[in-house]
Structure formats: structure tokens, C-alpha cells
Amino acid sequence: MTAVATSAGQALWRDAERCYRAVASRDARFDGQFIVAVKTTGIYCRPSCPALTPKASNVRFYPTSAAAQSGGFRACRRCLPDAVPGSPEWNLRADLAARAMRLIADGVVEREGVPGLARHLGYSERQLGRVLTAELGAGPLALARAHRAHSARLLIELSELPLADVAFAAGFSSVRQFNDTIREVFARTPSQLRAAATAARGRQGTPLADEPAGTRLSLRLPYRKPFDAAGIFGFLAARAVPGVEWAEDGGYGRTLRLPHGPATVDLTPQDGHIRCELRLADVRDLGSAVARTRRLLDLDADPEAVLRVLGEDPALAPAVAAAPGIRVPGAVDGSELLLRTMLGQQVSVAAARTAAGRLAEALGEQLPWGTLFPTPEAVAEHGQDVLRGPRRRVEAILAAAEALATGSLEVHVGRDPDELRAELLALPGVGPWTADYVLMRVLGVPDLLLADDLVVRKGAAALGITDLAGHSQAWRPWRSYAGMYLWRRA
């Protein structure tokens, strides 16, 4: 049994008895996995809310805050139910609802509306609305509205932007809509939220850092414990492209190419959260930056569910015990990840890093604080002058860049894994390892073992595993995480 579904396969939030037990015990492991709403108060909370436990007859459970808001409930001021790790269900599932949630978190509805969301997913607006309402208790507009409200709250409390600018930066179409939504969701006006945050900063000494060249925000990104910070930060540091990424003192940072402009993010592991320092050229990209950063560090994973399965294997158990809470690194940009993966085929990690650095230095956009990895358009047009190596490999990278540039290939979090894999394998020079590695990191597929990877096989051999294909069946549905343990063991 995983933490996101019952043994019968039904969604956790539909299992009222199990959800109520989690609420009664104030189990923080379930925060973000469902919402509890109290009918007598009209408030919705996270499962670990410290308030007095309501009677079972007075509660309702929802899969998302948007569904609770659509049911007429407002957010609890005490437990801040939106300030929790996201549901691991969107990583475990690959169906339409999960893919839509990932795109909504990336701000697609704010930028392109529901028609754009439907187009990315390959469904009609009507089909999409029907599925999301049935699965999540809210349609795409309500889900996007909840996302906007959370982004607005961050900007209200953590920046000095005028409230009218906050409204449009968060994706609201009018100041009136912004005011009405904030009052309805948080039972406070935007001015009251800002006043409370200002008073808290006065007590705690938390600085603000708005700049003429952009906006700097300091955020806390929560995760579920345990969290193997050394493992994932070490993985990213070893592959950091000079100029694009940097790693020092156990932290990691990089430039981001976001829909409305460039940005940088600096990440430092803390107890219970990641300290996230963002520099945004356009504050409309706040939600997208946070969503991509969370995917990069796999912050919405459920480590307890992974531990329960992988820790039962005698061969793997010592590695699991040595590094509980291992994460599968994600990606902030699908096109970048594909091109970097192809650059790294059949060469060492160091050689791949050097090749990507050369490409970024020649074709990337130079910023005062770093370099943006080059766009597929730039690689397709000028890559021939920069790329080195066997001719067939260079031609394959150029062909992939051309497919990305023309839109004939899209690599984003809303893609269906099977369809994307087939499209990747149709590219020249892309084999099963490359396609699966892209799926694992871009889509966060949790049950994908790179069984043909030489380092994975070395790790398996070191643990005494001879029949990797057969042995790995016991690791389902967490074979991606098992692969990380094998990589580390090698």
C-alpha cells in the first residue's frame, strides 16, 4: 500500500476512514496528500493542523484545495494548508488528471487559458473539464484559481510590489477579481495579509530584497522527511554546467529560462525545508519557478512509501538504510535536458559537462548573473559550428534541436510517457536509455529502471544481484528510486 492510494487502488482522499485516522493523529506525512474541510466552521486544513480534531461526522475530504474552495470552504489561518509539499500522486500517476495538474502548477492556464492547457494535453476543453471535475472535484479554472491565490499570497507577503501589480503578476484579470478571491480563500483582504506579514518580519528580522532589475524573493520549500540532501545536491553538482549552474557549500543554483523572462535560483538544504532564493525578471513567473524547482529536487515525493517497498529487499536494504529519503533528480526545462542527455551519450559525466559548457558559452544568452542554456533554435541554427565529436552524434543533436525548435517534438511535464517515448525513439541517435532517462527526469516517472545502464549494472553486481530484470520486479512502483541506490552503490 502506498501513501497515495488504498490497497484497493482508490485515491486516498476517497478513503474517509483512513483520512480521518491521519487527521486524528495529526500525521504530517499526509500533508499535501488530501485536504480536510470542517462543515461547522467552513474552513479547510492540512491533516496535521494543531486545532481541535473535529467530529468525523463534521468533516469532508478533498483531493485539492481548489476542490475545497469550490465546496465553499476557506483556508485555515493557523495551519496554512497551501504551504505544504504537493501531492506525490501527481508523480505516481501518469493519467490525464495528473498531467493536467503538473501543467497548471507551471502556470499554463494563466499564460494560455484552458484552450492552451487542453491543446498541450491533446484533449478537447469539454473532455478535460469532465475528467478533472470527476477526478479532482474541480475544473481547470478552479484549479488554476487556487494556484493563483497561492502565488498571490507569496507575493503579498514576501515582496513590496504594489497590490495592484501583485494581482496581475499572479495571473488575475482584474484587481476586483484578485480582492474577491483573496478574501474568499483566506478570509482576509490583501492589505490585511501584507500587514500581518510586515509585523512578522519586524519580529523575526526577515529582510525583503526587491531590486530595480527584478524581484528577489526568499522562500521555504517544504518536503517530506527523510530527505537525502547530500545525494541529490551532489548529483546536480557533479553535472553542473559552468555558467549555467553553480554548486558550493552544499548548495546549488542555476539560471532559469521562464515564460516571461530569465531568472536565477539558489537552493540551500535546511531542516524540514529548502531555502530558495529567487531572482525574477518578471514576477509573473513565480509559480512556474517554484513548480520547476520542486520538480528538480523531487520535493513532492513520499519517501515513506519508497522506504516501505525498497527496504523489504534484503539485497537493497543496507543501501536504503544508509541513505533514507533518496530523491530522483528532475529537470527545469525538458528541451535542455534532452539536448544535454544527447551530449552526454557514451561519454563520461565530466566530458558531458565540458561539452554542455562549451555549447552554453558559445550560444547561450549571457546575463549579469549567469548564462542561460541555449534554446533549441540557437542550437539548430548554429550548433554545427560549436558541437564536436563523431559526425553522426552531432547530426543527431542537431536533428533533435530542429524538432524541438519547430514544435514537432514537445518535451514538457504534460506529455503522456508512452507517446513521448515513442517520439523520442523515432529521433536519429536516440535509443532506449536516452528516452527512458528523459522520461525519468522530465516527467518524474517513478517506476523506470535504466536496466541497461552500465553503472546501474555495476551497482547491482556489487549488491549481489545477478538477474536485475527479474529481481527489480519486487521494487515496483519505485524502480526509479532503486536505480538511484544502484548508481550510488557503484
N, C-alpha and C positions, 0 to 999 in steps of 0.2 A: 504494500500500500504506500503510495507516495503522499506527500503533503498537499497535493493539489487535486487529488481525486480519491474517491472512496474505493473500496475493494471491488465494488460493482461497476466501476468506471464512470459513475456520475460525478458531476462537478461538485467540489467541496461545499460551495455555498448552498447547494440544494439539500445537503445532509444536515438538517436543523439540529438533530441531537448532538452530533459531533461538534458542530459550530458552537452550540451553547456550552458544551463542556470546555471548549477553548476559552470562551468568554468568562465563564465562572472561575477558571484558574488563572485568568489574565495572562495567557500564554503569548508572549511576544513573538514567538516563532510564526504565528499565524497573521501577524500584522501585514497588511497589504494583500493577503490572500482572499479575504472577504470583508465585507462591511456589515456591522450590526447596527440596526436602527431601532430606536425605542419609541413605540407608538404613543406612550403617555407624555413624553417630553418633546417629541418632534425632532430629535437630534440623532445624528448617526456618528458612530465612533469606530475606532480601531478595536480589535479584540482585547488588547491589553489595557484599555482605558482604566485608570485607577478609580473611577467613580463607582458608587454602589452598584452591584450587579442587579440588573432588573429581573423581574419575574420572567420565566420562559414564555408565558402567555402574552407578554407585552413587547416581544422583540420580533423583528423580521430580519432576514439576511439577504444581502445583495452581493453580486459579483464585483461591482464597481461603485465608486462614489457617484458617478453620473446616474446610475440606476436609483440610488438612494435619493438623490436630488430630484429626479423625475417623480419619485414617490412622495414628494413634499417634505423631505427632511432636510435639515441644515447641519453643517459641520460642527462638531464639538469644539469648543474653545479650549478645552483642557488638554485633550489628547492629540489634537491636530491630525485627524485621520488621513490627510493627504500627504503628510510628511513622513512617509514610511517607504520601505523598499516596495517596488512594484510586484505584481503577482508573478510568480515563476511559471504560472500556467501559460503565459504568452510565449515562453521559451519552449516549454514541453510540447505544446500543441503547434501544429502547422496548418490548421484549418483556416477558413476564411475569417472567422471572428478574431483569431489570434493575430493573423497578418494585418487585419484592419487596425487592431489596437496598436501595433507597433508603428504603423504609418501615422495614426492620429497623434501618438506621442511625439512623433517627429515633426508635427505641425503641418501636415499636408492639407488638412481641411482649411486651416487659416490661410494658406497660400493659394490653394486651387479649388476650394469648395468641395462639396460632396461629389460633384461630377468628376473632379480630378482624382479623388480617392477611389471612386468606382473604376475609373479608367486604369489606374495603377494596378488594381486587383483583377481586372478583366471581367467584371460583373456589371449588370445594369444597376442604376441607383435604387430601383424598386427591389431587386433581389437582395442587394446589400442591406437595405434598411430592414427588410423582413428577417434576414438571418441575424443581424445584430440585436434586434429587439427581442427575438426569441431566445438567443443565447445569453445576452448580457443585460436584458431588461431596459435597454435604452438604444435609440437610434444613433446614427453617426453625428448628427448635430448636437444631441445632448451629450455624447461622449466628448466631442470637441469643446463644448461649452465648459465642462468640468476641467478639461485641460487648460483652457484659457483662464479660468478662475484661479487655478493653482499658480500659473505663470504670473498672473497679475498680482497675486499676494506676495510672491517673491520680490517683484519689482517695487511694490508699495513699501515693503518692509526693509529692503536691502539697498535701495537706490534713493537718490534725491531728485529723480525725474519729476516734473510736474505731473499731477494725477491725470490730466488730460492726455499727456504723452504716454503715460502708462497704459491708458485704455487702448490706444491704437497699437502700441507696441505689443500688447498681449493678444491682439487679434480681434478686439471688439470693433463693431462697425460704427458705434456712436458712444459718446460719453454717457448718455442716458442708459443705454444697454449695459454698459460697464457698471454704473452705480447700482442699477437694479439687481444685476447678477451678484455682485459682491454682498449686497445687503441680504439677498435671499440665501446665499450659500453660507456666509459667515456670520450673519445676524449683526453685522457692524457696517458702518459706512467706510469707504476708503480712507477718509480723513481720520476716523477713529482707529483703524488698523495702523496707519502711519504714526499716530500719536503714541499708541501703545508700544510700537517698535522703537520709536525715538527714546521713550522713557527707559526701555530695557537696555538700549545701547548706553544710555547715560549711567546706568547702574553697572554694566558689565564692561564698559570701555571698548565696545566693538567699533572699529573705525569704518567709515564709508570711503570709497575711493572713486568717485566719478571724475572723469577726465574729459577735456575738450575733444581729444582724439577718439573717444569712445566711452564706454562704461565698464568699470571694473566692479565685479561682484564677488563676494566671498560666501560660498555655500557649504552646507554639510550634506553629503550624500550618504544616507544610511544604508546598511547592509545587514544581512542575517549572519550571525556568528555560527560557527567559526569562519574566519576569513584568512586565507593564506596570502597575506600581502606580499611577503618576500617572493613567493613563487610567481605571481602574475606581474609584479613590478619588475622582477628580474627578467622575465620573458620579454617584456616590452623594451627594457633597457638593452638587452643583447641585440635586438633588431632595430634599434633607433637609427633613423636616417639623419645624418648630420644636417643641421639647419632646420629640418622639418620637425625633429623630435630631440629631446634632451632628457638626460637622467642624471641625478646627483642626489647624494644624501638619502637614498632610499625612496625618493620621489620620482615623478615622471611628468613631462609636459610636452606639448606639441602645438603646432598650428592647426587650425580647422578651416576648411572651406565650407561655409554655411550658405544657405539660400540667399541671404540678403547682404553678405559681406564676409570678410575674413575675421578670425578670432584666434585667441590662444587660450589654452587651459593648462594649469599647473595643478598636479594632484599629489597629495601627501597623505599616507595612511595614518589614521588616528584610531583610538579605541572606540569601536562602535560606528565609526563613520569615516568617510574620505573627505579631507579638506580640499575643496575645489575652488581655485581662484580663476575666474573667467575675465578675459578682456574682450569685449564685444564691440565691433564696429557699428552694429545695429542691434538694439535691444530686442527687436522682433525675433531674433534668433535664439533667445534664451532657452525656450522649451526644447528646441532642436539640439542645442549644445548639451543640455543636461541629459536628454534621452540618449544621445550618441555616446556620451561619456559613461553613462551607466552600462550601456551595452559593451563598451570597450573593456570594462573591468568585470563584467558579468555580475553586477551588483544585485540583480534580482533573483539570483539562483537560490535554491533551497538546499543548503549543504547537509542538513539533517537527513533529507531524503536520499541524497547521494551516499552518505556515510552508511545508512542502513543497508543498502544493497551491496556496495563495494566492500564494506568492512566484513561481510559474511564470507568472502572468498579467502580461504587460508593463504593462498599464494600472494594475494594483493594486500591482505590486511596489515602487514607490517609497514608497507609504504603509505597506506591510508592513515595509520596511527601516527606516522612521523610527520605528516603534513595534512591535518584535517582542514576541511574548508577550501580545498583546491578549486580554482576557477578556470574556465575555458576563455582565453582572451577573445574579445570580439573585434570589431572594426568600426571606425568612424565614417568611412567612405568606401562603398562597395567597389567602385571603379578603381580607386587607388589600390585597394587590397588585391584585386585581380592582377593588375599590372605588376605590382611588387612580387606577387607569388610567381608569376611567369619569369620575372627577372631572376628569381632565386632557384629556379628549377635546375637540378643536377649540379649545383654549386654549394659551397659552404655558406653558413649564415653570415660570416664576415664578408665573403665575396659578394653576396646578395646585397648586404648593407652598403658596400662600396659602390656597386653598380647603381643602386637607387639614389645614393647621394650624388653621384655624377649627373644623373638624369635631372634631379631636382635643382642642382646648381645651374645647369645649362638652360632648363626650360621652365623652372618654377617661377612663381611670382615672388619677388623679393619684398619683404615687409620690414619695417623698422625693428621688429622683434622676432624675425624668423623668416622662413621660406615656406610658401605653400607648395605642396606637391603638385607637379604639372597636371593639367587637365588632359583627358583623353584626346581632345582636339589638338593640343600642342604636341603631344607625343606622336599622333598620327601624321602631323604635318612636318615636324622637324626631328622626330626620333631617329631617322636614318642617319643623321649627322652626328648623333651622340652615342647611340647604342653600339656596344661592342660584343664580340663573341661569334659563335657559329652563325652562318647566314640564315639557316632555317629557323633558329631561335629568334633572331632579330625580326625576320619576316612574320613569325607567329605573333610576337608582341605588337608589331605594327598593325597586323590584321585585327587583333583584339581591340586595340585603341581605336581603330576605324569603326568597328562595330559599336563600341560604346559611344563614340562621337556622333554617329548617325542615328543612334537610338534603336538600331536593330537588335541590340543586346542591352538589357537593363539589369543592373545588379543592385538591388536595394532590399530592405528588410520586409517588403510586402510581397516578395516573389514566392511562388509555390516551389518547394525544394526540388520536386521531381522535374518540373518544367525547366527550372533554371539549370539543373544538372545536365539535362539533355541538350540545352542550348550551348552550355559551356563545352561539352564533349564534341559538339559539331564544329568548334573552332579548330583551326590547324594548330598543332603543337600543344593542345590541352588534353591531358589524359585523366584517368580516374582519380589519381592522387590530387592533382591540382583542383579538379572540380570539387572533390569532397572537402578539401582544405578550405576552399572559398565558402562552401555551404556551412561548414562548422563555424567559421569566424564571422561571416557577414550575417547569416540567418540565425546563428546561435543554436544550430541543430544539436541537441544534447546526446543523441544516440548514434553517433557516427564514428566508427573506429577506422583510423588510417592503417589498416592491417598490412599494407604493402610498404609502409614507410620503414626504411632500414633502421632508424633509431628506435622506433616502436618495437620492432622485432628484436633488437638487441636488449631492450628493456625487458621484454617478455622472457627471453632466454635467461637473463640474469635472475629472474624470479622463478626459473624452473618450469616455465610454461612452454610446451613444445607444440601443442595444437592450438594456436592462437584463435583461429576461426571458431572452433568448437568451444573452447574454454570461455571465450568472450560472450557467449550467449547468456551466461549467468549474470553478466553485468548490465543487461538491458533494464531500464531505458537510459542508462547513464554511461554508455561506452565512450563518449567524447571525453568525459572526466577520467575514465580509466586510462585512456590514451595519454592524458597529461601525466598521470602517475608513471606510466611506462617510459615516456620521454625523460622524465626526471630520473628514473632509476638507471637509464642508460648513460 
